[in-house]
Each structure stands twice: as C-alpha cells, then as structure tokens.
Amino acid sequence: MSQQEYPKIYLYRRIVQAKLFIDRNYADAIDLDNISDEAYFSKFHFIRLFKKAYGKTPHQYLTSVRLEKAKLLLQDQKPVSDVCFEVGFSSISSFTGLFKKVVGQTPSEYSLEQKLRQKSMQQKPLGYIPGCWAEMKGWKENSNFQEAE
C-alpha cells in the first residue's frame, strides 16, 4: 500500500465508523454534532465525505434508516404512535408527513396494506411465488400452480 492510499483508507474507515454509529443509535436523539464527533471530523468536512461515500448526507441517511425501521415495525401491526417514538422521531405529525412524502402512504395506510397483504399470503401463498421461480423448479408443469394476478 502506498503512502497516498493510506490516508484515504483511514478517512473511509472513519466515515464507516460514523455510519455504523447511525445504524446502532438511530432511535436516539442524535444529530450532526454527535455523528461527526464519532468520526473525528468537522461537521462540514464530514458531510462532504459522507455524501461522497454513501450518496446521501448523514441526516438523509439517518432519516432513511428510521423510515426503514418504521416500515418493519408497521408490518408487525404496531401502533403508529409507538413506532414514531421507537424509531427516534419526536412528533407524530412530522413522522406521518415525512413517511407519506417518502413512502407515498400514511403510516396507518401502510400498516393496513401490510395486514391485508399478509392475510392474502396466508390464503394464497403460491400467488406470491414468481412464475419464473416456479417454472425453474418445475412446479408449473402438470400442476395447478397459478401466478399472482
């Protein structure tokens, strides 16, 4: 490894350390100061490096992690208010608005859709297997296998 490569790897490791910090602490009240301190960078330098590495600012990444965790909790039919605070949002209205903006549905609508989807999967499990997979396994030949409509 050359002398020029070492500083880049060192910087990248610090950025990864900050990302892992976000992944572990997304539900806490963390902000840019906490995250950039974890990587030992100034805020502005950190934002540039993080965005270059991950294509998102640290705040955008934190928000996306929180929303993905919220979607998982809503699939388990947890109440919206519980999910909101469990993933680190401090206001149900801001959580609901952001969720709708990103996902295209309110958290309640998303939860209901997931409930209906799970019920449908229980009633017709073969309808959720892609036809190409069933064909590859030989399930479509001489069978009553039907693809999802």
C-alpha positions as YAML, in Angstrom:
chain: A
units: angstrom
residues:
- id: 1
  name: MET
  ca: [0.00, 0.00, 0.00]
- id: 2
  name: SER
  ca: [1.43, 3.35, -0.98]
- id: 3
  name: GLN
  ca: [1.66, 6.41, 1.27]
- id: 4
  name: GLN
  ca: [-1.09, 8.17, -0.73]
- id: 5
  name: GLU
  ca: [-3.57, 5.29, -0.36]
- id: 6
  name: TYR
  ca: [-3.24, 5.05, 3.43]
- id: 7
  name: PRO
  ca: [-4.86, 8.41, 4.29]
- id: 8
  name: LYS
  ca: [-7.81, 7.64, 2.01]
- id: 9
  name: ILE
  ca: [-8.41, 4.29, 3.68]
- id: 10
  name: TYR
  ca: [-8.09, 5.90, 7.11]
- id: 11
  name: LEU
  ca: [-10.65, 8.55, 6.18]
- id: 12
  name: TYR
  ca: [-13.00, 5.96, 4.74]
- id: 13
  name: ARG
  ca: [-12.81, 3.87, 7.92]
- id: 14
  name: ARG
  ca: [-13.78, 6.90, 9.97]
- id: 15
  name: ILE
  ca: [-16.78, 7.52, 7.70]
- id: 16
  name: VAL
  ca: [-17.83, 3.87, 8.01]
- id: 17
  name: GLN
  ca: [-17.49, 4.19, 11.78]
- id: 18
  name: ALA
  ca: [-19.91, 7.12, 11.71]
- id: 19
  name: LYS
  ca: [-22.37, 5.17, 9.52]
- id: 20
  name: LEU
  ca: [-22.28, 2.26, 11.95]
- id: 21
  name: PHE
  ca: [-22.88, 4.73, 14.77]
- id: 22
  name: ILE
  ca: [-26.04, 5.88, 12.98]
- id: 23
  name: ASP
  ca: [-27.12, 2.28, 12.40]
- id: 24
  name: ARG
  ca: [-26.74, 1.49, 16.11]
- id: 25
  name: ASN
  ca: [-28.19, 4.71, 17.53]
- id: 26
  name: TYR
  ca: [-30.88, 5.73, 15.03]
- id: 27
  name: ALA
  ca: [-33.58, 5.69, 17.72]
- id: 28
  name: ASP
  ca: [-31.71, 8.10, 19.99]
- id: 29
  name: ALA
  ca: [-31.74, 11.88, 19.74]
- id: 30
  name: ILE
  ca: [-28.55, 12.08, 17.68]
- id: 31
  name: ASP
  ca: [-27.60, 14.99, 15.48]
- id: 32
  name: LEU
  ca: [-24.82, 16.02, 13.14]
- id: 33
  name: ASP
  ca: [-22.57, 17.03, 16.04]
- id: 34
  name: ASN
  ca: [-22.81, 13.55, 17.59]
- id: 35
  name: ILE
  ca: [-22.22, 11.79, 14.30]
- id: 36
  name: SER
  ca: [-19.31, 13.96, 13.12]
- id: 37
  name: ASP
  ca: [-17.70, 13.67, 16.56]
- id: 38
  name: GLU
  ca: [-17.84, 9.90, 16.19]
- id: 39
  name: ALA
  ca: [-15.76, 10.19, 13.01]
- id: 40
  name: TYR
  ca: [-13.46, 12.94, 14.40]
- id: 41
  name: PHE
  ca: [-14.25, 15.41, 11.60]
- id: 42
  name: SER
  ca: [-15.57, 18.94, 11.46]
- id: 43
  name: LYS
  ca: [-19.25, 18.98, 10.52]
- id: 44
  name: PHE
  ca: [-18.81, 20.44, 7.07]
- id: 45
  name: HIS
  ca: [-15.91, 18.23, 6.05]
- id: 46
  name: PHE
  ca: [-17.76, 15.22, 7.40]
- id: 47
  name: ILE
  ca: [-20.91, 15.99, 5.39]
- id: 48
  name: ARG
  ca: [-18.89, 16.19, 2.17]
- id: 49
  name: LEU
  ca: [-17.04, 12.93, 2.82]
- id: 50
  name: PHE
  ca: [-20.15, 11.06, 3.96]
- id: 51
  name: LYS
  ca: [-22.13, 12.17, 0.92]
- id: 52
  name: LYS
  ca: [-19.28, 11.19, -1.38]
- id: 53
  name: ALA
  ca: [-19.14, 7.72, 0.20]
- id: 54
  name: TYR
  ca: [-22.87, 6.99, 0.55]
- id: 55
  name: GLY
  ca: [-24.65, 9.35, -1.85]
- id: 56
  name: LYS
  ca: [-26.65, 10.92, 0.99]
- id: 57
  name: THR
  ca: [-25.95, 13.43, 3.70]
- id: 58
  name: PRO
  ca: [-25.74, 12.00, 7.23]
- id: 59
  name: HIS
  ca: [-29.16, 13.47, 8.02]
- id: 60
  name: GLN
  ca: [-30.71, 11.92, 4.90]
- id: 61
  name: TYR
  ca: [-29.15, 8.58, 5.79]
- id: 62
  name: LEU
  ca: [-30.40, 8.78, 9.40]
- id: 63
  name: THR
  ca: [-33.90, 9.57, 8.16]
- id: 64
  name: SER
  ca: [-33.86, 6.68, 5.68]
- id: 65
  name: VAL
  ca: [-32.72, 4.25, 8.41]
- id: 66
  name: ARG
  ca: [-35.50, 5.45, 10.71]
- id: 67
  name: LEU
  ca: [-38.14, 5.10, 7.99]
- id: 68
  name: GLU
  ca: [-36.98, 1.60, 7.04]
- id: 69
  name: LYS
  ca: [-37.15, 0.52, 10.69]
- id: 70
  name: ALA
  ca: [-40.60, 2.14, 10.96]
- id: 71
  name: LYS
  ca: [-41.81, 0.15, 7.95]
- id: 72
  name: LEU
  ca: [-40.68, -3.09, 9.60]
- id: 73
  name: LEU
  ca: [-42.46, -2.22, 12.83]
- id: 74
  name: LEU
  ca: [-45.64, -1.21, 10.98]
- id: 75
  name: GLN
  ca: [-45.61, -4.58, 9.21]
- id: 76
  name: ASP
  ca: [-45.86, -6.12, 12.68]
- id: 77
  name: GLN
  ca: [-49.02, -4.03, 13.26]
- id: 78
  name: LYS
  ca: [-47.53, -1.83, 15.99]
- id: 79
  name: PRO
  ca: [-49.46, 1.39, 16.69]
- id: 80
  name: VAL
  ca: [-48.24, 4.39, 14.70]
- id: 81
  name: SER
  ca: [-47.55, 6.46, 17.81]
- id: 82
  name: ASP
  ca: [-45.38, 3.71, 19.30]
- id: 83
  name: VAL
  ca: [-43.47, 3.28, 16.04]
- id: 84
  name: CYS
  ca: [-42.90, 7.02, 15.74]
- id: 85
  name: PHE
  ca: [-41.15, 7.32, 19.08]
- id: 86
  name: GLU
  ca: [-39.45, 3.92, 18.89]
- id: 87
  name: VAL
  ca: [-37.52, 4.89, 15.75]
- id: 88
  name: GLY
  ca: [-36.45, 8.29, 17.05]
- id: 89
  name: PHE
  ca: [-38.99, 10.82, 15.80]
- id: 90
  name: SER
  ca: [-40.25, 13.32, 18.36]
- id: 91
  name: SER
  ca: [-43.52, 14.30, 16.69]
- id: 92
  name: ILE
  ca: [-46.24, 12.07, 15.27]
- id: 93
  name: SER
  ca: [-47.30, 14.73, 12.77]
- id: 94
  name: SER
  ca: [-43.77, 15.22, 11.40]
- id: 95
  name: PHE
  ca: [-43.28, 11.44, 11.27]
- id: 96
  name: THR
  ca: [-46.58, 10.95, 9.43]
- id: 97
  name: GLY
  ca: [-45.86, 13.74, 6.96]
- id: 98
  name: LEU
  ca: [-42.35, 12.54, 6.19]
- id: 99
  name: PHE
  ca: [-43.47, 8.92, 5.93]
- id: 100
  name: LYS
  ca: [-46.20, 9.87, 3.45]
- id: 101
  name: LYS
  ca: [-43.79, 12.01, 1.43]
- id: 102
  name: VAL
  ca: [-41.22, 9.20, 1.14]
- id: 103
  name: VAL
  ca: [-43.39, 6.06, 1.06]
- id: 104
  name: GLY
  ca: [-46.46, 7.52, -0.64]
- id: 105
  name: GLN
  ca: [-48.85, 6.43, 2.10]
- id: 106
  name: THR
  ca: [-49.52, 7.44, 5.67]
- id: 107
  name: PRO
  ca: [-48.18, 5.02, 8.29]
- id: 108
  name: SER
  ca: [-51.75, 3.86, 9.01]
- id: 109
  name: GLU
  ca: [-52.43, 3.17, 5.34]
- id: 110
  name: TYR
  ca: [-49.11, 1.33, 5.03]
- id: 111
  name: SER
  ca: [-49.86, -0.78, 8.12]
- id: 112
  name: LEU
  ca: [-53.33, -1.68, 6.82]
- id: 113
  name: GLU
  ca: [-51.92, -2.59, 3.39]
- id: 114
  name: GLN
  ca: [-49.31, -4.84, 5.02]
- id: 115
  name: LYS
  ca: [-52.00, -6.51, 7.14]
- id: 116
  name: LEU
  ca: [-54.10, -7.22, 4.03]
- id: 117
  name: ARG
  ca: [-51.02, -8.48, 2.18]
- id: 118
  name: GLN
  ca: [-50.13, -10.87, 5.00]
- id: 119
  name: LYS
  ca: [-53.71, -12.16, 5.08]
- id: 120
  name: SER
  ca: [-53.63, -12.69, 1.31]
- id: 121
  name: MET
  ca: [-50.29, -14.50, 1.57]
- id: 122
  name: GLN
  ca: [-51.78, -16.88, 4.12]
- id: 123
  name: GLN
  ca: [-54.79, -17.58, 1.94]
- id: 124
  name: LYS
  ca: [-52.92, -17.95, -1.39]
- id: 125
  name: PRO
  ca: [-49.20, -18.46, -0.69]
- id: 126
  name: LEU
  ca: [-48.44, -19.75, -4.19]
- id: 127
  name: GLY
  ca: [-49.66, -16.45, -5.62]
- id: 128
  name: TYR
  ca: [-46.56, -14.79, -4.16]
- id: 129
  name: ILE
  ca: [-44.02, -17.06, -5.85]
- id: 130
  name: PRO
  ca: [-42.69, -15.58, -9.10]
- id: 131
  name: GLY
  ca: [-43.63, -17.60, -12.18]
- id: 132
  name: CYS
  ca: [-40.01, -17.80, -13.32]
- id: 133
  name: TRP
  ca: [-39.02, -19.42, -10.00]
- id: 134
  name: ALA
  ca: [-41.91, -21.90, -10.15]
- id: 135
  name: GLU
  ca: [-41.01, -22.76, -13.74]
- id: 136
  name: MET
  ca: [-37.34, -23.23, -12.83]
- id: 137
  name: LYS
  ca: [-38.37, -25.65, -10.06]
- id: 138
  name: GLY
  ca: [-40.74, -27.50, -12.39]
- id: 139
  name: TRP
  ca: [-43.82, -26.54, -10.39]
- id: 140
  name: LYS
  ca: [-45.75, -25.20, -13.39]
- id: 141
  name: GLU
  ca: [-45.56, -28.38, -15.45]
- id: 142
  name: ASN
  ca: [-48.64, -30.57, -14.99]
- id: 143
  name: SER
  ca: [-49.77, -28.70, -11.90]
- id: 144
  name: ASN
  ca: [-52.47, -26.30, -10.85]
- id: 145
  name: PHE
  ca: [-49.89, -23.63, -9.91]
- id: 146
  name: GLN
  ca: [-51.22, -20.12, -10.56]
- id: 147
  name: GLU
  ca: [-49.26, -16.91, -10.60]
- id: 148
  name: ALA
  ca: [-50.38, -13.82, -8.70]
- id: 149
  name: GLU
  ca: [-52.96, -11.79, -10.57]
...
